Amino acid sequence: MIEKIKFDPRTWFFIGFLSCFSMLAVGAYFQLVMDLEPCPLCISQRIAILLTGAFFLAAAIHNPLNLGRKIYAIAGSGVALIGAGISTRHVWLQNLPPEEVPECGPGLAYIYENFPLTETLKLMFNGTGECAEVLWTFLGLSIPGWTLVAFLGLATVSILQFWNVPSLPSINYHD
């Protein structure tokens, strides 16, 4: 049974890339069509999705052998787990009691233009009160909740490539 769903690592990495691309497309749809403005943590998650997808695409194009495949597997899962950490923080903020939610700060564009990069990055990774708003849910999970599930799935697919040894083509010497 497992052999029927076993793909070579290149295919799995490409599926991971397509998943990341799809997640970014859905984020663009939410922002541009549904007018849901991304908060600083949403933008941080998008960056993590973009980086994870870049590792997956590079691995799919490069199609390395053992050591390279393992390096891509560790890098892809590492970035995905960082994204999962950001998503976890976001879900935590959304589930705080209203009196414990941090204050909303100025817009990210204003902070980016008027504050040093370190302050901007700190805000992006810590989040603000606007990050606690739940603007959309599906099956009881908010956007950051689904993003957390996706990051954990991407990390799993990536780290499984550590052990996914591609079968070498057989050589026919009887020609």
N, C-alpha and C positions, 0 to 999 in steps of 0.2 A: 504494500500500500504506500509506504513512504517513498518508494522508488518512483511511483507515478507522479508525485508532486515535486520531485527533486529536480531543480534546475541548476545549471552551472552558475558559478559566482557572478559572471558578467550579467546574466539575466536578472539575478536578484538585485545587484547593484543598480541596474537600469530601472527595475520596478521601484526601488527606493527613490531614485531620482524622479520618476514620474509621480510618485506620491508627494514628494516635496513640491514639485511644480504645481500639482493640483491644489495643494494646501495654499500656496501663494496666490493662485488664481481665485480660490474661494475668498481669501482675505481681500483681494482687490474687488471682488464682487460685493462683499459686505460694505466696503468703504465707498466705492464709486456708484453702485446701483442702489444699495439700501441706505446709504448715507450714515453708516455707523463709523464714527471717527475712532481711529485706533489710539489707545492710551500708550504711555511710555513702555509698559510691559508688553503690550501687543507688538509694538515695533521691535522690541528686543527678541520676542519669540520669532518674528518674521526674519530677523537677521540670522537667528539660529537655524531656522528652516532653510534659508538660502545657503548657509555654510554647509549644512548636512547634505543638501542636494548637490552642492558643488563637489563634495568628497565622493558622493555616490556616482555622479557623472564622470568624474576623473577615473574612478575605479572601473566603470563600465567601458570607457574608451581605452584605458591603458590595458585592461585585462591581464594583470600581472600573475605570475606564478606564486608559489607558496609564501615567501617572505613579504612580497609586495601586497598580496591579498590580505595577509594578516595585518600589515600596517594600515591599509585602507579600512579594514574591519574595526581596528581599535580607534582610528581617527574618526570614522563615521559614527561609531557608537558613543565616543567621548563627546562630540559636539551635540549629538542627539540627547545625551544625558544632561548636558548643560542646559539645553532647551527645556528638558523635562523639569529641571530645577527651577527655571524661570516660570514655567507654567504652574508648578506647585505653589510658588510664592503668589502668583496671581489668583489661583483658586483659593488660597488661604485668605487673601485680602477680601475676596468676594464673600467669604463666609464669616467674616468678623461681625460682631454686633455693631450696630450703627454708631454707638458712642466710642468705639475703639478704632474706627476707620480714620486713617491719616487725613489731614487737610488736603484739599485740591490745590495744586500749585498753578503757576502760570503755564500757558501752553508750551509744548516742547519746542516749537519754532522760536518763541521768544527766549527761552532758556538757551537754546543753541546759539542764538545771535548775541546774547548779552552775558553769558557766563563761560568760564573755562570748560574745556572738554571734560575734565575730571568731574565737574559738578553735573554736567549733562549726562555722562555715563552713570554716575551714582543715581540720578533720578530715574534713568531708564531701567536700571536693574532693581531698584527698590520699589518703584511705583508710587503713585499718589492716590488721593481719594477718588479721582475719576476712574482708577483701575478697579475700584470696588463695585462699580456699577455693573449689573448684569443686563445686557442689552438684547440677548438672544439665547434661547435654550432649545435643545432637542433631546428628547428622552431623558429629561432632568439634568442634563449637563450643559454648562455654558460653553462659550467658545474656548476659553482657556482649559476647561475640563476635557473637551475633545482634542485640543492640541496636546495636552498631557498624554492622553491615550495614544495619539499618533506618534509622539516622540518616543514613548516606550516601545511601540511596535517597530519603529525605525531602528532604534538601538538594538532590539532583539534580532531583526533581520540582518543588521550589520555584523553583530558579534557572532551570529551563527555561521557567517562566511569564514570565520576563523577555522572552522572544522570542515567546511564544505570543500572537499577536494575534488576538482574537476577530473572527469575521466579523460585520459589521453586517447586520442584516436588510434585505432589499431592500424597497423601497417600490413598491407597485403604483399608478400614477397613472391606470389605465384603469378605474376603478370607475364 
